Amino acid sequence: MAETRPLDVAPVPAEDYTEFRLVASRQFHADPIPDSPPDAVWRNALYESQRLTAAWSDGKIVATYRCWDDQLAVPGATLTADLISTVTVSPTHRRMGLLTAMIRPDLLRAKESGTAVAYLIAAAAPIYGRFGFGAAVEHARWTVDADPALFQLSDESASLTVELGDDRELRTIAPDVYDAAYRGAPGAIARDGVWWDGTLGLADLSDDRKGPRYTIVVRDETKTAVGYARYNVKESSTQRVDTSELTVHDLAATTPAAYARLWAFLASIDLTSTLTAGDRPVSEPLPWLLSDRRGARQSERADFGWIRILDVVAALEARRYATAGTVVLDVLDPSGLAGGTFALHVDASGTGRVAATDGAADLTLDMSTLGSAYLGQIALQEIANAGGIAEHTDGAIARLSALLWYPATGAVTLTWF
Ligand SMILES: CC(C)(COP(=O)(O)OP(=O)(O)OC[C@H]1O[C@@H](n2cnc3c(N)ncnc32)[C@H](O)[C@@H]1OP(=O)(O)O)[C@@H](O)C(=O)NCCC(=O)NCCS
């Protein structure tokens, strides 16, 4: 039986990185394979740049928690976020408060260091609302008929050139394209060199991120790369009729013309019948490229990124707004971390100014609800329609919903972390 005394919760020293990873792998049902030497080099470099916390019982790790700072795309800007990952508690030590003992101090630390939001991908949805997180961006799988005749390309799009390449070449091209593209996709995060090396198979890792992938790069008339895609094809046929599926693993473009050219080119590759792409935005513009919009179908829609606002003033002032207006919101945060009453005033240029106020609020909402609407991808009105937001001034929910909603202008493959 598990002990009931408080367990040691502390930062993880480098000599425990392997145990940390193996314990976390077990909770996520991954193969408990020890790191190969290249894996260890890559992972140690990653962990050394991050904050690892664990709980120990009898000298063994029984809970893990990992976080680091990264740039998060928010409406019209990027913002430093506390990214949280690898949250696990051994089955022998559940419901003893270990998650709480790891996440609460981290959220407080992040707030005190001036970080306005925390961000994570929830393995299970019921866990994080109590800590003030709200589901803020969704992802989906798209399936597209591999029929180039469906695509109606503009002259600009058709004039772009497409090059075939490989992951090694992509390493020098993709980071700049992605860096420009993700900024228009609220909920997407920046990717650093360690991420690119690991994902593109250049770190000699033994896990499944390595593997044969084909790449294409789209260039404009100045030869500047404006888009790329990584894919592979699973070959199959029925009675000699090709049923092969092309899977897009990553796709980013800096312009709508490049985006259209990428998809149209992928659809033109012979000996494939369908394209699929996971971890894509739910608002992917794909159907609007096609003469028959049913040629692109969405499935597996689910929540992806969850936001926890740690500083309402800083978070709301960091993003842009698509419309002007003023709303006073009362934000409930039982943890005492960041709640209060705030006046949000957005001017005609889309700049928001926020001030704590003693004045009467137009509406009252939970911190998790504000988090869900913060990235501008989920309408506050949609959440309000399910109840849970108290309106004190007629029309306040509709006004705040209109203020917070923001169109995504980029469509990148969302990054797991
Ligand atoms: C989810 C997990 C980390 C929770 O850890 P824990 O140490 O048991 O959590 P705590 O004891 O601190 O519980 C805090 C609160 O969350 C609740 N809670 C914890 N896990 C929950 C779950 N899966 N579903 C619903 N509520 C949960 C607890 O009941 C407790 O509520 P209370 O304060 O009202 O009593 C742990 O169950 C786990 O490792 N699960 C498998 C891996 C996983 O899902 N990780 C999440 C990755 S994003």
The ligand as a MOL file (V3000), in Angstrom:
LIG
                    3D

  0  0  0     0  0            999 V3000
M  V30 BEGIN CTAB
M  V30 COUNTS 48 50 0 0 0
M  V30 BEGIN ATOM
M  V30 1 C -3.7160 12.8260 -14.0030 0
M  V30 2 C -2.7280 12.5640 -12.8900 0
M  V30 3 C -1.4290 13.2720 -13.2270 0
M  V30 4 C -3.3150 13.1010 -11.5710 0
M  V30 5 O -2.3360 13.0160 -10.5430 0
M  V30 6 P -2.7140 12.9600 -8.9700 0
M  V30 7 O -1.4590 13.1660 -8.2210 0
M  V30 8 O -3.5040 11.7530 -8.7100 0
M  V30 9 O -3.6420 14.2270 -8.7940 0
M  V30 10 P -3.9550 14.9510 -7.4010 0
M  V30 11 O -3.9500 13.9320 -6.3000 0
M  V30 12 O -3.0740 16.1330 -7.2180 0
M  V30 13 O -5.4380 15.4050 -7.6810 0
M  V30 14 C -5.8370 16.7330 -7.8050 0
M  V30 15 C -7.3130 16.7660 -8.0750 0
M  V30 16 O -7.5590 16.3380 -9.4160 0
M  V30 17 C -8.4610 15.2340 -9.4240 0
M  V30 18 N -8.0270 14.3540 -10.4990 0
M  V30 19 C -6.8070 13.8420 -10.6530 0
M  V30 20 N -6.7760 13.0840 -11.7480 0
M  V30 21 C -7.9910 13.1360 -12.3050 0
M  V30 22 C -8.5640 12.5380 -13.4540 0
M  V30 23 N -7.8650 11.7400 -14.2830 0
M  V30 24 N -9.8580 12.8060 -13.7220 0
M  V30 25 C -10.5680 13.6000 -12.8920 0
M  V30 26 N -10.0770 14.1890 -11.7890 0
M  V30 27 C -8.7920 13.9510 -11.4890 0
M  V30 28 C -8.3230 14.6220 -8.0440 0
M  V30 29 O -9.4780 13.9070 -7.7020 0
M  V30 30 C -8.1220 15.8310 -7.1750 0
M  V30 31 O -9.3690 16.4640 -6.9530 0
M  V30 32 P -9.7550 17.1440 -5.5650 0
M  V30 33 O -8.7130 18.2210 -5.3380 0
M  V30 34 O -11.1180 17.6630 -5.7790 0
M  V30 35 O -9.6600 16.0330 -4.5750 0
M  V30 36 C -2.4600 11.0660 -12.7300 0
M  V30 37 O -3.6930 10.4360 -12.5230 0
M  V30 38 C -1.7760 10.4230 -13.9370 0
M  V30 39 O -0.5640 10.3570 -13.9560 0
M  V30 40 N -2.5190 9.9250 -14.9370 0
M  V30 41 C -1.9290 9.2780 -16.1070 0
M  V30 42 C -1.1560 10.2300 -16.9830 0
M  V30 43 C -1.9550 11.4400 -17.3610 0
M  V30 44 O -3.1270 11.3490 -17.6850 0
M  V30 45 N -1.2800 12.5850 -17.3460 0
M  V30 46 C -1.8390 13.8310 -17.7610 0
M  V30 47 C -0.9640 14.3150 -18.8450 0
M  V30 48 S -1.4790 15.7940 -19.5540 0
M  V30 END ATOM
M  V30 BEGIN BOND
M  V30 1 1 1 2
M  V30 2 1 2 3
M  V30 3 1 2 4
M  V30 4 1 2 36
M  V30 5 1 4 5
M  V30 6 1 5 6
M  V30 7 2 6 7
M  V30 8 1 6 8
M  V30 9 1 6 9
M  V30 10 1 9 10
M  V30 11 2 10 11
M  V30 12 1 10 12
M  V30 13 1 10 13
M  V30 14 1 13 14
M  V30 15 1 14 15
M  V30 16 1 15 16
M  V30 17 1 15 30
M  V30 18 1 16 17
M  V30 19 1 17 18
M  V30 20 1 17 28
M  V30 21 1 18 19
M  V30 22 1 18 27
M  V30 23 2 19 20
M  V30 24 1 20 21
M  V30 25 1 21 22
M  V30 26 2 21 27
M  V30 27 1 22 23
M  V30 28 2 22 24
M  V30 29 1 24 25
M  V30 30 2 25 26
M  V30 31 1 26 27
M  V30 32 1 28 29
M  V30 33 1 28 30
M  V30 34 1 30 31
M  V30 35 1 31 32
M  V30 36 2 32 33
M  V30 37 1 32 34
M  V30 38 1 32 35
M  V30 39 1 36 37
M  V30 40 1 36 38
M  V30 41 2 38 39
M  V30 42 1 38 40
M  V30 43 1 40 41
M  V30 44 1 41 42
M  V30 45 1 42 43
M  V30 46 2 43 44
M  V30 47 1 43 45
M  V30 48 1 45 46
M  V30 49 1 46 47
M  V30 50 1 47 48
M  V30 END BOND
M  V30 END CTAB
M  END
